[in-house]
Amino acid sequence: MDLQTLVGLFDSTLHPDPAVRKTAEQQLEQLQGHEGFLGVLLQMISAADLPLGTKQAASIYFKNRVRRSWLSSQRALEQHPPISENDRTATKENILAAIYASSQAIKLQLTECLGIILKHDFPEKWPQFTVHLKELLHAQDAQRVYTGLLALLELIKRYRYSATNRDVLNEIAKELFPQVQKIAEQAIASDDELAMRMAWLSFKSYYNTIQSGLPVSLQEPANLVAWGTSFIKMIEKPVAFDKDSIDEDSAKEPVWKAKKWAVRSVNRLYSRYGNPALLPSSNAKKHGAFAKLFTANFMPQIMRVYLQQIEGYTAGQVWMSLRIRGLVAQFLSDCIKEKSAWKLLKPHTEAIVAHFVFPQLCFTKADQELWEDNPVEYVQKRIDPLDDFGSATVAASNLLIDLAFDRKSATLNTILGFVNNVLTTYLQSTEETRDPRAKDGALNMMSALCGALISRKSPIASTLPEFLLTHVVPEFKSQYGFLRARALDTYCRYSSVEFPDKQISRSVFESVFNLLHDPELPVRVHAALALQPMIENDENRDALAIHLPQVMQ
């Protein structure tokens, strides 16, 4: 098959004339079943002298061809011409070299193809793949090493969720991970973008390897020390940032991804295998020794690093993406449940609640933008827990709940004292000096703690009616829409609290009902939710029935 002919056809697929594009696409469709087609595509993609646009078009076509036809199912054969054995062999012989020679965008396309091929051909039809992999990982050329890491991750993803077929991952961890750890260690010392990509891929490979099981080789003290040291170095690595311009888009940069995957790896290692309090009885024998090793030798260092990162973040000296903040909060939640970890965490809980948890529960500028630009999505993120699963806000809220429930005697009074201080400060301030976002955060904390506070054993059960009337119900008329919505949410959580005067209950019901006509969609939704438990009361139900046609509209 002629290379220049294909180059011309792919150039034509980018032509501004629709007729020219259509003709080129039809010709490519006729040629794709010919012997050597995939091999020539890889030549095009690897060529240094061709325009990037042409090579990108070829890489996308290559990916689609592999995705549709590599698996020779009857359905695939009915819709697309088969890939010949010669083309399959040529593809496997040349795809790693093509990944090495390509730009970053094309590397991602080809790496996806590699994953498809490995899924169907490894190990039976491509046993020599691991030999090529080892050669790449031990190469002196950084781009070849990077190619090896991309390929390694695709192989690991092939087996990451398997709880039974663990032999391949066990062998990878034993034979290849010592070198991968060395690559990560060297990469961390550099500020080069490629180095950070290599560190990120190394940590992501580690994380995916321990998804469903912890290889024996990774349980060895020497390996825990080596990998643990790399994780800590990456998390601690100083990164300069501009406070005024950095945002969540920055989290997509390689250095922040490397930090994220280092944190994810530590969290997974601890929550799944290193925390004695979380180990299921079925795994106690298998991972009990490792859990003791982790908590005794590694936990103190990790706790120190996480607390330092929180301190740096609250002081504005360290930037943490939303995802990393969520992961740190999840880690601390796991620490609450284990005695030795809790002993390390306990002295810092007051500062963590005030300076780490509380700010994440306050209404933010990002919340305001979403409220204004897409109120439907705002409501979904607030009401559907799965829609905001894994967020920093949810993780901070869960951390607060775990502190209040699992370490109630040590933390609840401190937490309530902090909330009371915020609410009292707001109440006693003038309209001009009040901080509505702070009050939103305080009410959010109270909403999160409702499970602990509405029980009969709650230390503030008798004061809840006063709390609602003093700090919640007045905000139904707040000038701030987000505070009206928050007040409704908080009231809904404490709807079982009874007021001593039925007239008060009636007045509150009318206030909530009136907010069904609020100009802001999130407020109307929260008003509807707040009404649901209230109509269990006969009087409220009768009052609502009068306005039912209006409500249904």
Secondary structure per residue as TSV (DSSP state, phi and psi in degrees):
chain	resnum	aa	ss	phi	psi
A	1	M	-	360.0	135.5
A	2	D	-	-81.0	125.3
A	3	L	H	-62.9	-45.9
A	4	Q	H	-64.8	-33.5
A	5	T	H	-61.2	-45.5
A	6	L	H	-66.2	-39.0
A	7	V	H	-58.9	-44.3
A	8	G	H	-62.6	-40.6
A	9	L	H	-65.7	-42.4
A	10	F	H	-70.2	-32.8
A	11	D	H	-61.1	-39.4
A	12	S	H	-69.0	-27.9
A	13	T	T	-66.7	-13.8
A	14	L	T	-102.4	5.4
A	15	H	-	-69.5	143.7
A	16	P	S	-68.1	-20.7
A	17	D	S	-81.8	117.7
A	18	P	H	-57.3	-34.6
A	19	A	H	-66.2	-39.9
A	20	V	H	-66.0	-42.7
A	21	R	H	-61.8	-44.4
A	22	K	H	-63.8	-41.5
A	23	T	H	-62.4	-43.0
A	24	A	H	-64.5	-41.8
A	25	E	H	-64.3	-38.3
A	26	Q	H	-66.3	-40.2
A	27	Q	H	-66.5	-39.7
A	28	L	H	-63.4	-39.9
A	29	E	H	-61.4	-36.6
A	30	Q	H	-71.9	-30.8
A	31	L	H	-86.3	-19.5
A	32	Q	T	-63.0	-23.0
A	33	G	T	-89.1	-2.7
A	34	H	S	-74.9	148.3
A	35	E	T	-58.1	132.2
A	36	G	T	89.7	-1.8
A	37	F	H	-59.7	-50.6
A	38	L	H	-64.8	-36.5
A	39	G	H	-63.4	-42.0
A	40	V	H	-67.7	-37.1
A	41	L	H	-59.0	-42.9
A	42	L	H	-64.5	-35.4
A	43	Q	H	-62.1	-44.5
A	44	M	H	-59.7	-48.1
A	45	I	H	-62.6	-33.9
A	46	S	H	-85.6	-14.2
A	47	A	-	-65.1	133.5
A	48	A	T	-80.9	-21.3
A	49	D	T	-99.4	6.9
A	50	L	S	-97.3	151.1
A	51	P	-	-60.7	144.9
A	52	L	H	-60.1	-39.6
A	53	G	H	-60.8	-40.2
A	54	T	H	-64.8	-43.3
A	55	K	H	-68.1	-36.0
A	56	Q	H	-65.9	-40.4
A	57	A	H	-62.5	-40.7
A	58	A	H	-67.2	-38.3
A	59	S	H	-67.2	-38.1
A	60	I	H	-66.2	-41.2
A	61	Y	H	-64.5	-40.8
A	62	F	H	-61.3	-45.7
A	63	K	H	-61.3	-45.3
A	64	N	H	-64.3	-37.8
A	65	R	H	-64.3	-44.5
A	66	V	H	-66.3	-44.7
A	67	R	H	-63.3	-37.5
A	68	R	H	-81.8	-30.8
A	69	S	H	-125.1	-3.8
A	70	W	S	-66.2	-39.6
A	71	L	S	-81.3	114.8
A	72	S	-	-83.3	58.7
A	73	S	-	-80.1	162.1
A	74	Q	H	-62.0	-39.6
A	75	R	H	-65.0	-41.8
A	76	A	H	-64.1	-39.9
A	77	L	H	-68.4	-29.9
A	78	E	H	-71.2	-27.5
A	79	Q	H	-101.3	-27.7
A	80	H	S	-139.9	149.2
A	81	P	-	-65.2	146.4
A	82	P	-	-70.2	159.2
A	83	I	-	-94.1	124.9
A	84	S	-	-68.6	160.0
A	85	E	H	-63.0	-36.6
A	86	N	H	-63.9	-41.4
A	87	D	H	-67.3	-36.0
A	88	R	H	-63.8	-44.7
A	89	T	H	-64.0	-45.4
A	90	A	H	-62.2	-37.9
A	91	T	H	-64.0	-46.1
A	92	K	H	-67.1	-30.5
A	93	E	H	-74.7	-24.2
A	94	N	H	-118.4	-10.2
A	95	I	H	-67.5	-36.7
A	96	L	H	-65.9	-39.5
A	97	A	H	-65.3	-36.4
A	98	A	H	-67.3	-39.9
A	99	I	H	-60.9	-44.6
A	100	Y	H	-59.2	-41.4
A	101	A	H	-84.3	-6.9
A	102	S	S	-95.2	163.0
A	103	S	-	-70.1	167.9
A	104	Q	H	-59.3	-43.4
A	105	A	H	-62.4	-41.2
A	106	I	H	-74.5	-32.8
A	107	K	H	-55.0	-41.9
A	108	L	H	-65.1	-38.4
A	109	Q	H	-63.9	-47.4
A	110	L	H	-70.3	-34.1
A	111	T	H	-64.6	-37.3
A	112	E	H	-62.2	-40.4
A	113	C	H	-62.1	-42.0
A	114	L	H	-59.2	-41.2
A	115	G	H	-61.5	-39.2
A	116	I	H	-64.8	-43.6
A	117	I	H	-64.6	-43.8
A	118	L	H	-62.8	-38.0
A	119	K	H	-58.9	-36.4
A	120	H	H	-100.1	-23.9
A	121	D	H	-112.8	-20.0
A	122	F	T	-93.6	137.1
A	123	P	T	-94.1	-14.3
A	124	E	T	-58.1	-45.2
A	125	K	T	-100.4	1.2
A	126	W	-	-148.1	58.5
A	127	P	T	-66.9	-25.3
A	128	Q	T	-79.9	-0.6
A	129	F	H	-58.3	-43.0
A	130	T	H	-66.0	-28.3
A	131	V	H	-65.3	-47.2
A	132	H	H	-61.7	-38.1
A	133	L	H	-62.8	-46.3
A	134	K	H	-62.8	-39.5
A	135	E	H	-61.9	-42.4
A	136	L	H	-65.9	-43.4
A	137	L	H	-67.2	-24.7
A	138	H	T	-99.4	8.0
A	139	A	-	-71.9	159.3
A	140	Q	S	-87.9	-23.2
A	141	D	S	-78.9	122.9
A	142	A	H	-61.1	-36.9
A	143	Q	H	-66.8	-34.7
A	144	R	H	-68.2	-40.0
A	145	V	H	-63.1	-43.2
A	146	Y	H	-60.5	-41.5
A	147	T	H	-60.3	-41.7
A	148	G	H	-62.3	-38.7
A	149	L	H	-67.9	-38.9
A	150	L	H	-60.7	-44.4
A	151	A	H	-68.3	-38.8
A	152	L	H	-60.4	-44.7
A	153	L	H	-61.9	-39.0
A	154	E	H	-64.0	-38.4
A	155	L	H	-66.7	-42.8
A	156	I	H	-64.1	-40.7
A	157	K	H	-61.5	-24.6
A	158	R	H	-63.1	-28.5
A	159	Y	H	-123.4	2.9
A	160	R	T	-61.6	-31.9
A	161	Y	T	-95.9	1.6
A	162	S	-	-81.8	122.9
A	163	A	S	-90.6	-13.3
A	164	T	S	-110.2	-43.4
A	165	N	-	-87.8	73.8
A	166	R	-	-102.8	-1.4
A	167	D	H	-60.4	-42.1
A	168	V	H	-63.8	-46.3
A	169	L	H	-67.0	-36.7
A	170	N	H	-62.0	-40.4
A	171	E	H	-69.2	-40.6
A	172	I	H	-60.6	-47.2
A	173	A	H	-60.5	-38.2
A	174	K	H	-75.5	-45.2
A	175	E	H	-90.4	-34.8
A	176	L	T	-107.7	-28.6
A	177	F	H	-66.7	-30.3
A	178	P	H	-56.9	-40.3
A	179	Q	H	-71.5	-39.2
A	180	V	H	-61.5	-39.7
A	181	Q	H	-64.9	-38.8
A	182	K	H	-64.1	-39.5
A	183	I	H	-61.1	-46.3
A	184	A	H	-61.2	-43.9
A	185	E	H	-60.9	-43.8
A	186	Q	H	-68.0	-37.6
A	187	A	H	-65.9	-38.6
A	188	I	H	-59.9	-32.7
A	189	A	T	-73.1	-10.2
A	190	S	-	-106.9	155.6
A	191	D	-	-104.6	4.3
A	192	D	-	-66.1	142.3
A	193	E	H	-61.6	-41.8
A	194	L	H	-62.6	-40.0
A	195	A	H	-61.2	-41.3
A	196	M	H	-67.5	-34.2
A	197	R	H	-63.9	-38.8
A	198	M	H	-67.9	-40.3
A	199	A	H	-64.0	-44.5
A	200	W	H	-59.2	-46.4
A	201	L	H	-66.6	-36.1
A	202	S	H	-61.8	-47.2
A	203	F	H	-69.8	-37.6
A	204	K	H	-65.8	-35.9
A	205	S	H	-65.5	-42.2
A	206	Y	H	-60.7	-48.2
A	207	Y	H	-58.2	-47.0
A	208	N	H	-68.1	-28.5
A	209	T	H	-68.1	-33.2
A	210	I	T	-98.7	14.7
A	211	Q	S	-56.7	-50.7
A	212	S	S	-115.4	1.5
A	213	G	-	-175.9	156.0
A	214	L	-	-110.8	106.9
A	215	P	-	-53.7	145.3
A	216	V	H	-57.2	-40.0
A	217	S	H	-63.0	-31.3
A	218	L	H	-80.3	-9.1
A	219	Q	H	-87.7	-10.6
A	220	E	S	-68.0	138.3
A	221	P	H	-52.6	-41.3
A	222	A	H	-62.7	-40.0
A	223	N	H	-71.9	-37.2
A	224	L	H	-62.3	-42.2
A	225	V	H	-64.4	-44.6
A	226	A	H	-64.1	-53.2
A	227	W	H	-67.4	-41.7
A	228	G	H	-59.8	-39.9
A	229	T	H	-63.6	-40.6
A	230	S	H	-65.6	-42.0
A	231	F	H	-58.9	-47.8
A	232	I	H	-62.9	-43.6
A	233	K	H	-61.2	-39.7
A	234	M	H	-69.3	-42.1
A	235	I	H	-63.6	-38.9
A	236	E	H	-81.9	-14.4
A	237	K	-	-52.6	120.8
A	238	P	-	-68.6	135.6
A	239	V	-	-132.7	121.5
A	240	A	-	-69.5	142.5
A	241	F	-	-151.2	154.4
A	242	D	-	-96.6	114.6
A	243	K	T	-57.6	-31.2
A	244	D	T	-81.8	-22.1
A	245	S	T	-114.6	-19.5
A	246	I	-	-69.7	138.0
A	247	D	-	-149.2	-171.3
A	248	E	G	-66.6	-19.1
A	249	D	G	-64.4	-28.2
A	250	S	G	-65.8	-25.4
A	251	A	G	-63.5	-15.2
A	252	K	G	-82.9	-10.3
A	253	E	S	-72.0	147.4
A	254	P	H	-53.8	-39.0
A	255	V	H	-65.2	-38.4
A	256	W	H	-75.4	-31.6
A	257	K	H	-66.5	-38.5
A	258	A	H	-62.5	-42.4
A	259	K	H	-62.8	-44.0
A	260	K	H	-59.7	-45.9
A	261	W	H	-72.3	-25.4
A	262	A	H	-66.6	-44.2
A	263	V	H	-65.9	-43.5
A	264	R	H	-60.4	-39.8
A	265	S	H	-65.0	-45.1
A	266	V	H	-60.8	-46.9
A	267	N	H	-59.6	-45.1
A	268	R	H	-65.1	-42.3
A	269	L	I	-60.5	-41.6
A	270	Y	I	-76.0	-50.3
A	271	S	I	-67.9	-32.3
A	272	R	I	-93.3	-34.0
A	273	Y	I	-130.7	-21.7
A	274	G	I	-105.9	-2.2
A	275	N	-	-106.6	106.1
A	276	P	T	-57.6	-29.8
A	277	A	T	-72.9	-21.8
A	278	L	T	-104.6	-6.1
A	279	L	-	-69.5	123.0
A	280	P	-	-66.7	153.4
A	281	S	H	-57.0	-31.8
A	282	S	H	-67.5	-21.7
A	283	N	H	-107.0	-2.1
A	284	A	H	-59.7	-42.0
A	285	K	H	-71.2	-38.2
A	286	K	H	-72.0	-40.2
A	287	H	H	-120.0	6.7
A	288	G	H	-58.9	-44.1
A	289	A	H	-64.4	-40.7
A	290	F	H	-65.3	-40.1
A	291	A	H	-60.6	-41.1
A	292	K	H	-65.3	-41.4
A	293	L	H	-62.5	-43.6
A	294	F	H	-63.9	-50.7
A	295	T	H	-66.5	-32.9
A	296	A	H	-79.4	-41.7
A	297	N	H	-106.4	-22.5
A	298	F	T	-114.3	-35.3
A	299	M	H	-56.9	-46.0
A	300	P	H	-57.8	-38.6
A	301	Q	H	-68.8	-43.9
A	302	I	H	-63.6	-43.0
A	303	M	H	-60.6	-43.0
A	304	R	H	-58.6	-46.3
A	305	V	H	-65.8	-45.7
A	306	Y	H	-62.2	-43.1
A	307	L	H	-65.8	-37.0
A	308	Q	H	-66.1	-38.8
A	309	Q	H	-64.5	-40.9
A	310	I	H	-63.5	-44.5
A	311	E	H	-61.2	-44.1
A	312	G	H	-64.7	-38.2
A	313	Y	H	-65.6	-47.2
A	314	T	H	-66.4	-25.0
A	315	A	T	-88.3	-3.6
A	316	G	T	79.9	13.0
A	317	Q	S	-97.0	-16.3
A	318	V	S	-129.6	136.4
A	319	W	-	-99.9	134.5
A	320	M	-	-126.2	126.3
A	321	S	-	-66.6	164.8
A	322	L	H	-57.2	-40.8
A	323	R	H	-64.7	-42.5
A	324	I	H	-67.7	-39.3
A	325	R	H	-61.2	-39.9
A	326	G	H	-63.9	-41.8
A	327	L	H	-65.5	-40.3
A	328	V	H	-64.1	-42.2
A	329	A	H	-62.9	-40.3
A	330	Q	H	-62.2	-41.0
A	331	F	H	-62.2	-45.6
A	332	L	H	-63.9	-35.4
A	333	S	H	-60.7	-41.1
A	334	D	H	-66.5	-33.2
A	335	C	H	-68.0	-29.4
A	336	I	H	-60.3	-31.5
A	337	K	T	-84.4	-12.5
A	338	E	S	-112.8	132.5
A	339	K	H	-59.1	-51.4
A	340	S	H	-66.8	-37.7
A	341	A	H	-68.9	-40.1
A	342	W	H	-62.2	-35.9
A	343	K	H	-60.7	-36.6
A	344	L	H	-74.8	-34.2
A	345	L	H	-82.6	-35.0
A	346	K	G	-49.5	-46.2
A	347	P	G	-63.4	-14.1
A	348	H	G	-107.5	1.4
A	349	T	H	-64.3	-38.0
A	350	E	H	-61.9	-45.3
A	351	A	H	-67.3	-38.1
A	352	I	H	-63.6	-43.3
A	353	V	I	-63.8	-45.1
A	354	A	I	-74.1	-38.6
A	355	H	I	-110.4	-12.4
A	356	F	I	-117.7	-49.6
A	357	V	I	-73.2	-54.0
A	358	F	H	-55.5	-48.7
A	359	P	H	-59.7	-30.0
A	360	Q	H	-78.6	-14.0
A	361	L	H	-98.0	-1.6
A	362	C	S	-86.6	154.6
A	363	F	-	-65.9	126.0
A	364	T	-	-108.1	173.1
A	365	K	H	-62.6	-37.8
A	366	A	H	-64.4	-38.6
A	367	D	H	-62.0	-42.0
A	368	Q	H	-62.5	-42.5
A	369	E	H	-63.6	-42.7
A	370	L	H	-67.0	-40.4
A	371	W	H	-55.8	-45.2
A	372	E	H	-78.4	-39.9
A	373	D	H	-84.2	-35.2
A	374	N	-	-148.7	76.3
A	375	P	H	-62.2	-27.1
A	376	V	H	-64.9	-46.7
A	377	E	H	-64.9	-36.8
A	378	Y	H	-57.7	-47.3
A	379	V	H	-62.6	-43.1
A	380	Q	H	-60.1	-42.8
A	381	K	H	-67.6	-28.3
A	382	R	H	-86.2	-29.6
A	383	I	H	-99.5	-38.8
A	384	D	-	-91.9	108.6
A	385	P	T	-61.6	-30.4
A	386	L	T	-72.3	-26.0
A	387	D	T	-70.6	-25.3
A	388	D	T	-117.5	22.9
A	389	F	T	-62.5	134.7
A	390	G	T	84.6	1.0
A	391	S	-	-74.7	161.2
A	392	A	H	-63.7	-36.5
A	393	T	H	-65.3	-46.2
A	394	V	H	-64.3	-42.6
A	395	A	H	-64.2	-39.7
A	396	A	H	-65.3	-40.6
A	397	S	H	-63.6	-43.3
A	398	N	H	-64.6	-37.0
A	399	L	H	-62.5	-43.3
A	400	L	H	-61.1	-44.3
A	401	I	H	-63.5	-43.9
A	402	D	H	-63.2	-39.1
A	403	L	H	-62.0	-44.9
A	404	A	H	-70.7	-32.9
A	405	F	H	-89.2	-50.3
A	406	D	H	-81.0	-26.7
A	407	R	T	-129.3	48.8
A	408	K	H	-56.1	-48.8
A	409	S	H	-63.9	-27.6
A	410	A	H	-93.3	-18.9
A	411	T	H	-126.3	-29.3
A	412	L	H	-61.1	-45.4
A	413	N	H	-63.5	-36.9
A	414	T	H	-64.7	-43.9
A	415	I	H	-62.9	-46.9
A	416	L	H	-64.8	-35.1
A	417	G	H	-63.9	-39.6
A	418	F	H	-65.0	-46.8
A	419	V	H	-60.7	-45.1
A	420	N	H	-60.8	-38.1
A	421	N	H	-64.4	-42.3
A	422	V	H	-64.0	-46.0
A	423	L	H	-67.2	-39.7
A	424	T	H	-67.1	-41.8
A	425	T	H	-59.7	-42.9
A	426	Y	H	-63.4	-44.8
A	427	L	H	-64.3	-37.5
A	428	Q	H	-88.3	-7.4
A	429	S	S	-84.6	160.4
A	430	T	-	-75.8	164.4
A	431	E	T	-57.1	-35.5
A	432	E	T	-74.3	-29.6
A	433	T	T	-100.2	-4.5
A	434	R	-	-68.4	147.0
A	435	D	-	-110.2	98.0
A	436	P	H	-64.0	-28.3
A	437	R	H	-68.3	-36.9
A	438	A	H	-65.2	-41.5
A	439	K	H	-65.5	-39.1
A	440	D	H	-56.5	-43.7
A	441	G	H	-64.1	-41.0
A	442	A	H	-64.7	-44.0
A	443	L	H	-66.8	-34.2
A	444	N	H	-62.4	-40.3
A	445	M	H	-63.0	-42.8
A	446	M	H	-64.6	-36.4
A	447	S	H	-63.3	-42.9
A	448	A	H	-64.3	-33.0
A	449	L	T	-90.5	5.9
A	450	C	H	-58.4	-36.0
A	451	G	H	-59.3	-35.6
A	452	A	H	-84.6	-22.5
A	453	L	H	-98.9	-18.7
A	454	I	S	-94.1	-1.7
A	455	S	S	-74.0	162.6
A	456	R	T	-65.1	-27.4
A	457	K	T	-85.0	1.4
A	458	S	-	-62.3	136.2
A	459	P	T	-69.7	-13.0
A	460	I	T	-122.1	18.6
A	461	A	G	-54.9	-40.7
A	462	S	G	-73.1	-18.6
A	463	T	G	-99.0	0.0
A	464	L	H	-64.1	-40.1
A	465	P	H	-57.6	-42.4
A	466	E	H	-65.2	-40.5
A	467	F	H	-58.5	-45.8
A	468	L	I	-64.8	-42.7
A	469	L	I	-73.9	-28.6
A	470	T	I	-87.8	-40.0
A	471	H	I	-114.7	-16.6
A	472	V	I	-108.9	-60.4
A	473	V	G	-56.8	-40.8
A	474	P	G	-57.9	-27.1
A	475	E	G	-77.3	-4.3
A	476	F	G	-60.9	-23.7
A	477	K	G	-108.3	16.6
A	478	S	-	-61.0	148.1
A	479	Q	S	-72.7	-13.2
A	480	Y	-	-99.7	120.2
A	481	G	H	-58.9	-40.3
A	482	F	H	-66.1	-29.6
A	483	L	H	-77.1	-33.3
A	484	R	H	-62.9	-44.3
A	485	A	H	-63.9	-41.5
A	486	R	H	-65.0	-41.6
A	487	A	H	-62.4	-40.8
A	488	L	H	-62.8	-42.2
A	489	D	H	-63.5	-44.6
A	490	T	H	-64.8	-42.9
A	491	Y	H	-62.0	-40.2
A	492	C	H	-59.5	-40.5
A	493	R	H	-64.9	-30.6
A	494	Y	T	-107.9	27.7
A	495	S	T	-64.9	-18.7
A	496	S	T	-78.9	-10.2
A	497	V	-	-70.7	130.9
A	498	E	-	-100.4	139.4
A	499	F	-	-91.4	147.7
A	500	P	S	-68.3	-22.2
A	501	D	-	-115.8	123.9
A	502	K	H	-63.6	-28.3
A	503	Q	H	-65.2	-33.4
A	504	I	H	-65.8	-43.8
A	505	S	H	-61.0	-40.8
A	506	R	H	-64.2	-41.8
A	507	S	H	-66.0	-40.7
A	508	V	H	-64.6	-42.3
A	509	F	H	-59.0	-44.0
A	510	E	H	-64.5	-37.2
A	511	S	H	-64.8	-43.0
A	512	V	H	-65.8	-43.3
A	513	F	H	-59.9	-42.4
A	514	N	H	-63.1	-27.7
A	515	L	G	-75.4	-5.2
A	516	L	G	-64.4	-17.4
A	517	H	G	-108.1	16.8
A	518	D	-	-61.5	145.9
A	519	P	S	-68.2	-18.6
A	520	E	S	-97.3	127.1
A	521	L	H	-57.0	-48.2
A	522	P	H	-58.1	-35.0
A	523	V	H	-66.6	-43.9
A	524	R	H	-61.6	-41.1
A	525	V	H	-64.2	-45.1
A	526	H	H	-67.5	-30.9
A	527	A	H	-65.2	-42.2
A	528	A	H	-63.1	-40.6
A	529	L	H	-67.3	-38.0
A	530	A	H	-68.2	-29.0
A	531	L	H	-71.8	-28.5
A	532	Q	H	-54.9	-52.5
A	533	P	H	-71.8	-23.6
A	534	M	H	-71.3	-28.8
A	535	I	T	-78.9	1.4
A	536	E	T	-68.1	-22.0
A	537	N	S	-77.6	130.7
A	538	D	H	-58.6	-43.4
A	539	E	H	-65.0	-42.2
A	540	N	H	-65.2	-39.2
A	541	R	H	-64.8	-41.4
A	542	D	H	-65.7	-39.0
A	543	A	H	-65.9	-37.8
A	544	L	H	-71.1	-33.8
A	545	A	H	-60.3	-33.2
A	546	I	H	-61.8	-35.4
A	547	H	T	-101.2	13.4
A	548	L	H	-57.8	-45.5
A	549	P	H	-58.1	-38.8
A	550	Q	H	-67.9	-39.9
A	551	V	H	-65.7	-41.8
A	552	M	H	-65.1	-26.3
A	553	Q	-	-68.4	360.0
